Amino acid sequence: MKKEALSKTFGKNVRGARRKQGLTQEELAEKCDLDFRQIGFIERGETNPTLQTMQKIGKGLNCTVNQLLRDS
């Protein structure tokens, strides 16, 4: 999978999990100790998050990084 496609997939899955839990980007960012703008960039696939950031987001959403990387 290309790097760009992986970023888009991760972002799409983060957005889906966040919305399913009824969280705003700001609320998720607070849970993950991240800036809310970074959540927006990630959800749009505009940035490649570090492994540490991916792990923080997974923890904030109560799911694994693997789940967030799955191409559905």
PyMOL Python script that loads the backbone (N, CA, C, O; Angstrom):
from pymol import cmd

cmd.read_pdbstr("""\
ATOM      1  N   MET A   1       0.847  -1.171   0.000  1.00  0.00           N
ATOM      2  CA  MET A   1       0.000   0.000   0.000  1.00  0.00           C
ATOM      3  C   MET A   1       0.895   1.237   0.000  1.00  0.00           C
ATOM      4  O   MET A   1       1.873   1.306   0.745  1.00  0.00           O
ATOM      5  N   LYS A   2       0.558   2.199  -0.830  1.00  0.00           N
ATOM      6  CA  LYS A   2       1.341   3.427  -0.899  1.00  0.00           C
ATOM      7  C   LYS A   2       1.194   4.226   0.393  1.00  0.00           C
ATOM      8  O   LYS A   2       0.190   4.126   1.098  1.00  0.00           O
ATOM      9  N   LYS A   3       2.230   5.027   0.685  1.00  0.00           N
ATOM     10  CA  LYS A   3       2.241   5.840   1.900  1.00  0.00           C
ATOM     11  C   LYS A   3       1.015   6.749   1.959  1.00  0.00           C
ATOM     12  O   LYS A   3       0.395   6.885   3.014  1.00  0.00           O
ATOM     13  N   GLU A   4       0.660   7.373   0.828  1.00  0.00           N
ATOM     14  CA  GLU A   4      -0.482   8.274   0.805  1.00  0.00           C
ATOM     15  C   GLU A   4      -1.777   7.524   1.099  1.00  0.00           C
ATOM     16  O   GLU A   4      -2.638   8.024   1.823  1.00  0.00           O
ATOM     17  N   ALA A   5      -1.911   6.337   0.541  1.00  0.00           N
ATOM     18  CA  ALA A   5      -3.112   5.540   0.763  1.00  0.00           C
ATOM     19  C   ALA A   5      -3.205   5.111   2.222  1.00  0.00           C
ATOM     20  O   ALA A   5      -4.294   5.083   2.794  1.00  0.00           O
ATOM     21  N   LEU A   6      -2.086   4.781   2.814  1.00  0.00           N
ATOM     22  CA  LEU A   6      -2.056   4.367   4.215  1.00  0.00           C
ATOM     23  C   LEU A   6      -2.483   5.524   5.119  1.00  0.00           C
ATOM     24  O   LEU A   6      -3.238   5.322   6.070  1.00  0.00           O
ATOM     25  N   SER A   7      -2.008   6.720   4.829  1.00  0.00           N
ATOM     26  CA  SER A   7      -2.390   7.900   5.614  1.00  0.00           C
ATOM     27  C   SER A   7      -3.885   8.168   5.493  1.00  0.00           C
ATOM     28  O   SER A   7      -4.545   8.485   6.482  1.00  0.00           O
ATOM     29  N   LYS A   8      -4.415   8.042   4.287  1.00  0.00           N
ATOM     30  CA  LYS A   8      -5.854   8.256   4.060  1.00  0.00           C
ATOM     31  C   LYS A   8      -6.677   7.211   4.800  1.00  0.00           C
ATOM     32  O   LYS A   8      -7.686   7.541   5.424  1.00  0.00           O
ATOM     33  N   THR A   9      -6.250   5.947   4.734  1.00  0.00           N
ATOM     34  CA  THR A   9      -6.961   4.871   5.411  1.00  0.00           C
ATOM     35  C   THR A   9      -6.961   5.086   6.911  1.00  0.00           C
ATOM     36  O   THR A   9      -7.999   4.969   7.562  1.00  0.00           O
ATOM     37  N   PHE A  10      -5.790   5.403   7.462  1.00  0.00           N
ATOM     38  CA  PHE A  10      -5.696   5.649   8.896  1.00  0.00           C
ATOM     39  C   PHE A  10      -6.611   6.807   9.287  1.00  0.00           C
ATOM     40  O   PHE A  10      -7.360   6.705  10.259  1.00  0.00           O
ATOM     41  N   GLY A  11      -6.554   7.890   8.545  1.00  0.00           N
ATOM     42  CA  GLY A  11      -7.380   9.054   8.843  1.00  0.00           C
ATOM     43  C   GLY A  11      -8.865   8.765   8.766  1.00  0.00           C
ATOM     44  O   GLY A  11      -9.636   9.204   9.620  1.00  0.00           O
ATOM     45  N   LYS A  12      -9.266   8.032   7.748  1.00  0.00           N
ATOM     46  CA  LYS A  12     -10.678   7.673   7.585  1.00  0.00           C
ATOM     47  C   LYS A  12     -11.150   6.825   8.766  1.00  0.00           C
ATOM     48  O   LYS A  12     -12.258   7.010   9.270  1.00  0.00           O
ATOM     49  N   ASN A  13     -10.308   5.902   9.199  1.00  0.00           N
ATOM     50  CA  ASN A  13     -10.673   5.030  10.314  1.00  0.00           C
ATOM     51  C   ASN A  13     -10.697   5.782  11.643  1.00  0.00           C
ATOM     52  O   ASN A  13     -11.536   5.506  12.500  1.00  0.00           O
ATOM     53  N   VAL A  14      -9.782   6.729  11.812  1.00  0.00           N
ATOM     54  CA  VAL A  14      -9.798   7.558  13.021  1.00  0.00           C
ATOM     55  C   VAL A  14     -11.096   8.358  13.059  1.00  0.00           C
ATOM     56  O   VAL A  14     -11.775   8.397  14.084  1.00  0.00           O
ATOM     57  N   ARG A  15     -11.438   8.995  11.941  1.00  0.00           N
ATOM     58  CA  ARG A  15     -12.673   9.792  11.884  1.00  0.00           C
ATOM     59  C   ARG A  15     -13.900   8.923  12.178  1.00  0.00           C
ATOM     60  O   ARG A  15     -14.782   9.319  12.939  1.00  0.00           O
ATOM     61  N   GLY A  16     -13.945   7.741  11.569  1.00  0.00           N
ATOM     62  CA  GLY A  16     -15.083   6.853  11.798  1.00  0.00           C
ATOM     63  C   GLY A  16     -15.206   6.422  13.249  1.00  0.00           C
ATOM     64  O   GLY A  16     -16.300   6.443  13.811  1.00  0.00           O
ATOM     65  N   ALA A  17     -14.094   6.032  13.861  1.00  0.00           N
ATOM     66  CA  ALA A  17     -14.111   5.600  15.263  1.00  0.00           C
ATOM     67  C   ALA A  17     -14.468   6.767  16.183  1.00  0.00           C
ATOM     68  O   ALA A  17     -15.213   6.599  17.149  1.00  0.00           O
ATOM     69  N   ARG A  18     -13.936   7.937  15.880  1.00  0.00           N
ATOM     70  CA  ARG A  18     -14.224   9.122  16.699  1.00  0.00           C
ATOM     71  C   ARG A  18     -15.706   9.467  16.642  1.00  0.00           C
ATOM     72  O   ARG A  18     -16.331   9.710  17.674  1.00  0.00           O
ATOM     73  N   ARG A  19     -16.259   9.489  15.451  1.00  0.00           N
ATOM     74  CA  ARG A  19     -17.681   9.818  15.292  1.00  0.00           C
ATOM     75  C   ARG A  19     -18.576   8.760  15.932  1.00  0.00           C
ATOM     76  O   ARG A  19     -19.597   9.084  16.540  1.00  0.00           O
ATOM     77  N   LYS A  20     -18.189   7.506  15.790  1.00  0.00           N
ATOM     78  CA  LYS A  20     -18.967   6.406  16.382  1.00  0.00           C
ATOM     79  C   LYS A  20     -19.055   6.573  17.895  1.00  0.00           C
ATOM     80  O   LYS A  20     -20.059   6.217  18.511  1.00  0.00           O
ATOM     81  N   GLN A  21     -17.992   7.121  18.488  1.00  0.00           N
ATOM     82  CA  GLN A  21     -17.971   7.326  19.937  1.00  0.00           C
ATOM     83  C   GLN A  21     -18.551   8.680  20.340  1.00  0.00           C
ATOM     84  O   GLN A  21     -18.619   8.999  21.528  1.00  0.00           O
ATOM     85  N   GLY A  22     -18.969   9.479  19.351  1.00  0.00           N
ATOM     86  CA  GLY A  22     -19.589  10.763  19.628  1.00  0.00           C
ATOM     87  C   GLY A  22     -18.616  11.819  20.132  1.00  0.00           C
ATOM     88  O   GLY A  22     -19.004  12.726  20.867  1.00  0.00           O
ATOM     89  N   LEU A  23     -17.354  11.700  19.737  1.00  0.00           N
ATOM     90  CA  LEU A  23     -16.331  12.650  20.166  1.00  0.00           C
ATOM     91  C   LEU A  23     -16.091  13.715  19.104  1.00  0.00           C
ATOM     92  O   LEU A  23     -16.164  13.434  17.907  1.00  0.00           O
ATOM     93  N   THR A  24     -15.809  14.924  19.538  1.00  0.00           N
ATOM     94  CA  THR A  24     -15.354  15.958  18.614  1.00  0.00           C
ATOM     95  C   THR A  24     -13.850  15.784  18.430  1.00  0.00           C
ATOM     96  O   THR A  24     -13.205  15.045  19.174  1.00  0.00           O
ATOM     97  N   GLN A  25     -13.304  16.465  17.441  1.00  0.00           N
ATOM     98  CA  GLN A  25     -11.851  16.425  17.263  1.00  0.00           C
ATOM     99  C   GLN A  25     -11.158  16.986  18.499  1.00  0.00           C
ATOM    100  O   GLN A  25     -10.115  16.479  18.911  1.00  0.00           O
ATOM    101  N   GLU A  26     -11.722  18.009  19.081  1.00  0.00           N
ATOM    102  CA  GLU A  26     -11.144  18.620  20.274  1.00  0.00           C
ATOM    103  C   GLU A  26     -11.141  17.649  21.447  1.00  0.00           C
ATOM    104  O   GLU A  26     -10.155  17.562  22.179  1.00  0.00           O
ATOM    105  N   GLU A  27     -12.237  16.918  21.629  1.00  0.00           N
ATOM    106  CA  GLU A  27     -12.315  15.954  22.730  1.00  0.00           C
ATOM    107  C   GLU A  27     -11.316  14.818  22.544  1.00  0.00           C
ATOM    108  O   GLU A  27     -10.662  14.393  23.497  1.00  0.00           O
ATOM    109  N   LEU A  28     -11.203  14.329  21.307  1.00  0.00           N
ATOM    110  CA  LEU A  28     -10.229  13.267  21.045  1.00  0.00           C
ATOM    111  C   LEU A  28      -8.814  13.778  21.279  1.00  0.00           C
ATOM    112  O   LEU A  28      -7.993  13.089  21.884  1.00  0.00           O
ATOM    113  N   ALA A  29      -8.532  14.973  20.804  1.00  0.00           N
ATOM    114  CA  ALA A  29      -7.199  15.545  20.983  1.00  0.00           C
ATOM    115  C   ALA A  29      -6.849  15.646  22.462  1.00  0.00           C
ATOM    116  O   ALA A  29      -5.724  15.341  22.859  1.00  0.00           O
ATOM    117  N   GLU A  30      -7.799  16.068  23.266  1.00  0.00           N
ATOM    118  CA  GLU A  30      -7.554  16.177  24.706  1.00  0.00           C
ATOM    119  C   GLU A  30      -7.253  14.803  25.310  1.00  0.00           C
ATOM    120  O   GLU A  30      -6.341  14.667  26.126  1.00  0.00           O
ATOM    121  N   LYS A  31      -8.015  13.794  24.911  1.00  0.00           N
ATOM    122  CA  LYS A  31      -7.777  12.438  25.426  1.00  0.00           C
ATOM    123  C   LYS A  31      -6.398  11.916  25.035  1.00  0.00           C
ATOM    124  O   LYS A  31      -5.790  11.130  25.761  1.00  0.00           O
ATOM    125  N   CYS A  32      -5.914  12.364  23.878  1.00  0.00           N
ATOM    126  CA  CYS A  32      -4.644  11.863  23.339  1.00  0.00           C
ATOM    127  C   CYS A  32      -3.464  12.775  23.656  1.00  0.00           C
ATOM    128  O   CYS A  32      -2.326  12.450  23.317  1.00  0.00           O
ATOM    129  N   ASP A  33      -3.717  13.903  24.295  1.00  0.00           N
ATOM    130  CA  ASP A  33      -2.685  14.903  24.569  1.00  0.00           C
ATOM    131  C   ASP A  33      -2.046  15.386  23.265  1.00  0.00           C
ATOM    132  O   ASP A  33      -0.823  15.447  23.137  1.00  0.00           O
ATOM    133  N   LEU A  34      -2.912  15.728  22.295  1.00  0.00           N
ATOM    134  CA  LEU A  34      -2.488  16.241  20.999  1.00  0.00           C
ATOM    135  C   LEU A  34      -3.225  17.547  20.723  1.00  0.00           C
ATOM    136  O   LEU A  34      -4.221  17.854  21.377  1.00  0.00           O
ATOM    137  N   ASP A  35      -2.741  18.299  19.769  1.00  0.00           N
ATOM    138  CA  ASP A  35      -3.420  19.509  19.325  1.00  0.00           C
ATOM    139  C   ASP A  35      -4.588  19.098  18.427  1.00  0.00           C
ATOM    140  O   ASP A  35      -4.435  18.216  17.582  1.00  0.00           O
ATOM    141  N   PHE A  36      -5.751  19.728  18.601  1.00  0.00           N
ATOM    142  CA  PHE A  36      -6.923  19.334  17.818  1.00  0.00           C
ATOM    143  C   PHE A  36      -6.693  19.516  16.316  1.00  0.00           C
ATOM    144  O   PHE A  36      -7.279  18.797  15.507  1.00  0.00           O
ATOM    145  N   ARG A  37      -5.834  20.482  15.939  1.00  0.00           N
ATOM    146  CA  ARG A  37      -5.564  20.681  14.513  1.00  0.00           C
ATOM    147  C   ARG A  37      -4.845  19.463  13.930  1.00  0.00           C
ATOM    148  O   ARG A  37      -5.040  19.121  12.764  1.00  0.00           O
ATOM    149  N   GLN A  38      -4.024  18.821  14.739  1.00  0.00           N
ATOM    150  CA  GLN A  38      -3.316  17.626  14.279  1.00  0.00           C
ATOM    151  C   GLN A  38      -4.309  16.503  13.979  1.00  0.00           C
ATOM    152  O   GLN A  38      -4.129  15.756  13.017  1.00  0.00           O
ATOM    153  N   ILE A  39      -5.344  16.382  14.790  1.00  0.00           N
ATOM    154  CA  ILE A  39      -6.379  15.365  14.536  1.00  0.00           C
ATOM    155  C   ILE A  39      -7.022  15.633  13.173  1.00  0.00           C
ATOM    156  O   ILE A  39      -7.241  14.702  12.399  1.00  0.00           O
ATOM    157  N   GLY A  40      -7.321  16.883  12.880  1.00  0.00           N
ATOM    158  CA  GLY A  40      -7.909  17.238  11.583  1.00  0.00           C
ATOM    159  C   GLY A  40      -6.985  16.889  10.427  1.00  0.00           C
ATOM    160  O   GLY A  40      -7.429  16.327   9.426  1.00  0.00           O
ATOM    161  N   PHE A  41      -5.705  17.215  10.555  1.00  0.00           N
ATOM    162  CA  PHE A  41      -4.738  16.880   9.500  1.00  0.00           C
ATOM    163  C   PHE A  41      -4.676  15.372   9.289  1.00  0.00           C
ATOM    164  O   PHE A  41      -4.633  14.898   8.154  1.00  0.00           O
ATOM    165  N   ILE A  42      -4.673  14.629  10.381  1.00  0.00           N
ATOM    166  CA  ILE A  42      -4.596  13.166  10.292  1.00  0.00           C
ATOM    167  C   ILE A  42      -5.857  12.611   9.637  1.00  0.00           C
ATOM    168  O   ILE A  42      -5.771  11.761   8.750  1.00  0.00           O
ATOM    169  N   GLU A  43      -7.018  13.079  10.064  1.00  0.00           N
ATOM    170  CA  GLU A  43      -8.276  12.569   9.507  1.00  0.00           C
ATOM    171  C   GLU A  43      -8.393  12.844   8.011  1.00  0.00           C
ATOM    172  O   GLU A  43      -9.006  12.060   7.286  1.00  0.00           O
ATOM    173  N   ARG A  44      -7.822  13.928   7.549  1.00  0.00           N
ATOM    174  CA  ARG A  44      -7.864  14.256   6.119  1.00  0.00           C
ATOM    175  C   ARG A  44      -6.720  13.603   5.345  1.00  0.00           C
ATOM    176  O   ARG A  44      -6.636  13.748   4.125  1.00  0.00           O
ATOM    177  N   GLY A  45      -5.847  12.894   6.038  1.00  0.00           N
ATOM    178  CA  GLY A  45      -4.721  12.233   5.378  1.00  0.00           C
ATOM    179  C   GLY A  45      -3.674  13.207   4.888  1.00  0.00           C
ATOM    180  O   GLY A  45      -2.939  12.905   3.948  1.00  0.00           O
ATOM    181  N   GLU A  46      -3.593  14.376   5.512  1.00  0.00           N
ATOM    182  CA  GLU A  46      -2.660  15.415   5.082  1.00  0.00           C
ATOM    183  C   GLU A  46      -1.297  15.306   5.744  1.00  0.00           C
ATOM    184  O   GLU A  46      -0.379  16.044   5.387  1.00  0.00           O
ATOM    185  N   THR A  47      -1.150  14.404   6.696  1.00  0.00           N
ATOM    186  CA  THR A  47       0.108  14.233   7.409  1.00  0.00           C
ATOM    187  C   THR A  47       0.317  12.762   7.729  1.00  0.00           C
ATOM    188  O   THR A  47      -0.633  11.982   7.801  1.00  0.00           O
ATOM    189  N   ASN A  48       1.557  12.407   7.915  1.00  0.00           N
ATOM    190  CA  ASN A  48       1.893  11.049   8.318  1.00  0.00           C
ATOM    191  C   ASN A  48       2.217  11.055   9.801  1.00  0.00           C
ATOM    192  O   ASN A  48       3.289  11.517  10.192  1.00  0.00           O
ATOM    193  N   PRO A  49       1.311  10.552  10.638  1.00  0.00           N
ATOM    194  CA  PRO A  49       1.574  10.569  12.073  1.00  0.00           C
ATOM    195  C   PRO A  49       2.706   9.613  12.442  1.00  0.00           C
ATOM    196  O   PRO A  49       2.927   8.598  11.781  1.00  0.00           O
ATOM    197  N   THR A  50       3.414   9.963  13.512  1.00  0.00           N
ATOM    198  CA  THR A  50       4.453   9.064  14.009  1.00  0.00           C
ATOM    199  C   THR A  50       3.798   7.852  14.654  1.00  0.00           C
ATOM    200  O   THR A  50       2.597   7.848  14.926  1.00  0.00           O
ATOM    201  N   LEU A  51       4.588   6.846  14.889  1.00  0.00           N
ATOM    202  CA  LEU A  51       4.068   5.656  15.572  1.00  0.00           C
ATOM    203  C   LEU A  51       3.552   6.017  16.962  1.00  0.00           C
ATOM    204  O   LEU A  51       2.538   5.481  17.408  1.00  0.00           O
ATOM    205  N   GLN A  52       4.241   6.914  17.639  1.00  0.00           N
ATOM    206  CA  GLN A  52       3.804   7.332  18.966  1.00  0.00           C
ATOM    207  C   GLN A  52       2.447   8.029  18.903  1.00  0.00           C
ATOM    208  O   GLN A  52       1.589   7.803  19.756  1.00  0.00           O
ATOM    209  N   THR A  53       2.256   8.869  17.899  1.00  0.00           N
ATOM    210  CA  THR A  53       0.977   9.550  17.739  1.00  0.00           C
ATOM    211  C   THR A  53      -0.123   8.555  17.403  1.00  0.00           C
ATOM    212  O   THR A  53      -1.238   8.663  17.914  1.00  0.00           O
ATOM    213  N   MET A  54       0.181   7.592  16.553  1.00  0.00           N
ATOM    214  CA  MET A  54      -0.809   6.568  16.207  1.00  0.00           C
ATOM    215  C   MET A  54      -1.210   5.780  17.454  1.00  0.00           C
ATOM    216  O   MET A  54      -2.382   5.455  17.641  1.00  0.00           O
ATOM    217  N   GLN A  55      -0.243   5.483  18.288  1.00  0.00           N
ATOM    218  CA  GLN A  55      -0.511   4.745  19.512  1.00  0.00           C
ATOM    219  C   GLN A  55      -1.379   5.570  20.467  1.00  0.00           C
ATOM    220  O   GLN A  55      -2.302   5.034  21.080  1.00  0.00           O
ATOM    221  N   LYS A  56      -1.090   6.863  20.597  1.00  0.00           N
ATOM    222  CA  LYS A  56      -1.891   7.739  21.448  1.00  0.00           C
ATOM    223  C   LYS A  56      -3.338   7.783  20.974  1.00  0.00           C
ATOM    224  O   LYS A  56      -4.268   7.726  21.778  1.00  0.00           O
ATOM    225  N   ILE A  57      -3.516   7.886  19.661  1.00  0.00           N
ATOM    226  CA  ILE A  57      -4.871   7.953  19.100  1.00  0.00           C
ATOM    227  C   ILE A  57      -5.596   6.632  19.318  1.00  0.00           C
ATOM    228  O   ILE A  57      -6.770   6.619  19.688  1.00  0.00           O
ATOM    229  N   GLY A  58      -4.904   5.530  19.092  1.00  0.00           N
ATOM    230  CA  GLY A  58      -5.514   4.224  19.346  1.00  0.00           C
ATOM    231  C   GLY A  58      -5.972   4.098  20.788  1.00  0.00           C
ATOM    232  O   GLY A  58      -7.081   3.635  21.059  1.00  0.00           O
ATOM    233  N   LYS A  59      -5.121   4.508  21.705  1.00  0.00           N
ATOM    234  CA  LYS A  59      -5.468   4.445  23.127  1.00  0.00           C
ATOM    235  C   LYS A  59      -6.658   5.354  23.420  1.00  0.00           C
ATOM    236  O   LYS A  59      -7.566   4.971  24.158  1.00  0.00           O
ATOM    237  N   GLY A  60      -6.657   6.559  22.842  1.00  0.00           N
ATOM    238  CA  GLY A  60      -7.754   7.496  23.053  1.00  0.00           C
ATOM    239  C   GLY A  60      -9.081   6.987  22.519  1.00  0.00           C
ATOM    240  O   GLY A  60     -10.144   7.343  23.027  1.00  0.00           O
ATOM    241  N   LEU A  61      -9.013   6.146  21.483  1.00  0.00           N
ATOM    242  CA  LEU A  61     -10.228   5.585  20.876  1.00  0.00           C
ATOM    243  C   LEU A  61     -10.522   4.164  21.364  1.00  0.00           C
ATOM    244  O   LEU A  61     -11.474   3.531  20.908  1.00  0.00           O
ATOM    245  N   ASN A  62      -9.706   3.672  22.284  1.00  0.00           N
ATOM    246  CA  ASN A  62      -9.858   2.311  22.813  1.00  0.00           C
ATOM    247  C   ASN A  62      -9.825   1.260  21.717  1.00  0.00           C
ATOM    248  O   ASN A  62     -10.647   0.345  21.694  1.00  0.00           O
ATOM    249  N   CYS A  63      -8.872   1.399  20.813  1.00  0.00           N
ATOM    250  CA  CYS A  63      -8.691   0.410  19.765  1.00  0.00           C
ATOM    251  C   CYS A  63      -7.197   0.298  19.454  1.00  0.00           C
ATOM    252  O   CYS A  63      -6.392   1.101  19.926  1.00  0.00           O
ATOM    253  N   THR A  64      -6.847  -0.692  18.667  1.00  0.00           N
ATOM    254  CA  THR A  64      -5.450  -0.906  18.341  1.00  0.00           C
ATOM    255  C   THR A  64      -5.069  -0.116  17.090  1.00  0.00           C
ATOM    256  O   THR A  64      -5.924   0.272  16.294  1.00  0.00           O
ATOM    257  N   VAL A  65      -3.783   0.109  16.939  1.00  0.00           N
ATOM    258  CA  VAL A  65      -3.287   0.753  15.726  1.00  0.00           C
ATOM    259  C   VAL A  65      -3.621  -0.125  14.524  1.00  0.00           C
ATOM    260  O   VAL A  65      -3.963   0.389  13.459  1.00  0.00           O
ATOM    261  N   ASN A  66      -3.526  -1.442  14.685  1.00  0.00           N
ATOM    262  CA  ASN A  66      -3.883  -2.349  13.588  1.00  0.00           C
ATOM    263  C   ASN A  66      -5.298  -2.126  13.107  1.00  0.00           C
ATOM    264  O   ASN A  66      -5.555  -2.136  11.903  1.00  0.00           O
ATOM    265  N   GLN A  67      -6.221  -1.925  14.035  1.00  0.00           N
ATOM    266  CA  GLN A  67      -7.608  -1.678  13.657  1.00  0.00           C
ATOM    267  C   GLN A  67      -7.741  -0.378  12.857  1.00  0.00           C
ATOM    268  O   GLN A  67      -8.535  -0.290  11.919  1.00  0.00           O
ATOM    269  N   LEU A  68      -6.963   0.609  13.238  1.00  0.00           N
ATOM    270  CA  LEU A  68      -7.018   1.904  12.557  1.00  0.00           C
ATOM    271  C   LEU A  68      -6.315   1.891  11.205  1.00  0.00           C
ATOM    272  O   LEU A  68      -6.523   2.791  10.392  1.00  0.00           O
ATOM    273  N   LEU A  69      -5.490   0.887  10.958  1.00  0.00           N
ATOM    274  CA  LEU A  69      -4.792   0.778   9.675  1.00  0.00           C
ATOM    275  C   LEU A  69      -5.494  -0.139   8.675  1.00  0.00           C
ATOM    276  O   LEU A  69      -5.097  -0.211   7.512  1.00  0.00           O
ATOM    277  N   ARG A  70      -6.522  -0.828   9.120  1.00  0.00           N
ATOM    278  CA  ARG A  70      -7.222  -1.770   8.240  1.00  0.00           C
ATOM    279  C   ARG A  70      -7.919  -1.050   7.098  1.00  0.00           C
ATOM    280  O   ARG A  70      -8.593  -0.037   7.285  1.00  0.00           O
ATOM    281  N   ASP A  71      -7.735  -1.602   5.921  1.00  0.00           N
ATOM    282  CA  ASP A  71      -8.408  -1.081   4.732  1.00  0.00           C
ATOM    283  C   ASP A  71      -9.747  -1.811   4.625  1.00  0.00           C
ATOM    284  O   ASP A  71      -9.781  -3.018   4.385  1.00  0.00           O
ATOM    285  N   SER A  72     -10.834  -1.086   4.801  1.00  0.00           N
ATOM    286  CA  SER A  72     -12.151  -1.752   4.839  1.00  0.00           C
ATOM    287  C   SER A  72     -12.778  -1.898   3.507  1.00  0.00           C
ATOM    288  O   SER A  72     -13.879  -2.437   3.399  1.00  0.00           O
TER     289      SER A  72
END
""", "prot")
cmd.dss("prot")
cmd.show_as("cartoon", "prot")
cmd.util.cbc("prot")
cmd.orient("prot")
